Amino acid sequence: MAQIVVIGAGMGAMAAAARLAVAGHRVTVFEREETYGGSVRRFERDGFRFDTGPGLLPLPAVYRDLFIKTGKQPLEDCVDLVQVDPAVRHLFADGTDLSVPNASRAGTVDAIEAALGNGTGERWAQFLNRAREAWDRARRPLLEEPLWEDWRVLGERDPYPAVRRSGLLRKRPPTFAEAMRHELADPRLIALVESSVLAYGLDPRTAPASAAVLPYMEQAFGTWYVRGGIRELATAVYERCLQRKVRFTFGAEVVGVVEKDGRAAGVELADGTVHEAEFVVAGVDPEALAGRPLHDPRQDAVLDTARVRPGRFTVLLALSGAREGDAVHRTVVHTPGRKAELDALAGEFGPGVRPTVTVLRPGDPALVPDAEHESVVLTAVAHKVADAEDFADRMITAAEQAVPALRDRLLWREIRTHGPVPHPSLAGADARYLHPSNTTRLPGLHHVGGWAHPGGGLPHAGMSGALVAGLIVEGPDFRGSQ
């Protein structure tokens, strides 16, 4: 039985804490904020409630596994998990309206062909076949196993199979945008798949073709919502930690990692107190706490690139009037100027550029003061915004296509900005889209969460916790679940 300190109470950190506690270790979590959940937060005002982080849950099997491995109550006994159907509605600039069913390949093919025509349904089916091949090749090394010691080999070959005789491989592997332009042809279908990549602040023109696994995951495993908001999932994980006797101290900022005999031996808090431990799990940047490089120096370029990527711009809307009964939970309103939007990702959104906007309308009674009001969340990706109020206005203008009489119903709005959002690890592109290993060059110090392997997103955070727990419980030879 070891004493283990976990720094931060994000989703990956709590997943690791619960698993380590079940293994018999004494686990203490220090969180500098006054609550748990990391980016999975909630904002409340005037009886309205909003998720300010992720609004939907892909790949719920990760959290089902966490709850099975850490207690007798399965996930569905702890949260009310429901499939979202249709999974998403796409509104394109030319007026095309496409609703995609949840986790139904045949239904999606039919819906795409009906809305877009010209063989687009068959093109989508062929794309899914190739995306599945990429998923099958990359799933274990990029999601289920600790990062390989020779991680650079994951960047040497993109697992997405390029089209034969396409000419795309004459000089280098194609980017995601190049592959999709060649294979899907229809700009609306291209925008559809690119929206899954853009959601993480990635530019499809530079992202590897293996990013095809992102829309594939959604299509294959479905999109889910937790009644009461995704914050309820964070609460369930926190309560599972408490049941497993994990100790939490909030308002406690860790400022340093204590070293002894060449390994991590505890942490120092901002108030000067030191807490000894045999292992330290950092849900924050461990290099900042140690004051020196701890990751493979060959990944410095990867980390630097990640730090300058765009973040999320969120607008919370409190509306009067009931949500119409046939309203769709999630709608993506595509920009009329895709190139201008992508160019703005690395710079500033100028006055004439309108972003692609995701509109979340949960229709959840737990999120509103009564049935005559509606809670809506708008999100877009932006690196730099000169005028936040003007940018919010542009987002609302886009959202009017999805929400009838939106401006007439608007009671108030709240603007939230977030820094770079970590993306899931992706193979190819010379390993530029991987994340640092869960182990560090300081024995006893591990790295967990979205900025560590296997990257960002709710399922990846949960798997990060599983990998760290496995490395501590079973040792450095741990190779993931079988």
Summary of the structure (lengths in Angstrom):
residues: 482
radius of gyration: 22.2
end to end distance: 24.8
largest distance: 67.3
contacts: 1720
relative contact order: 0.20
helix: 37%
strand: 23%
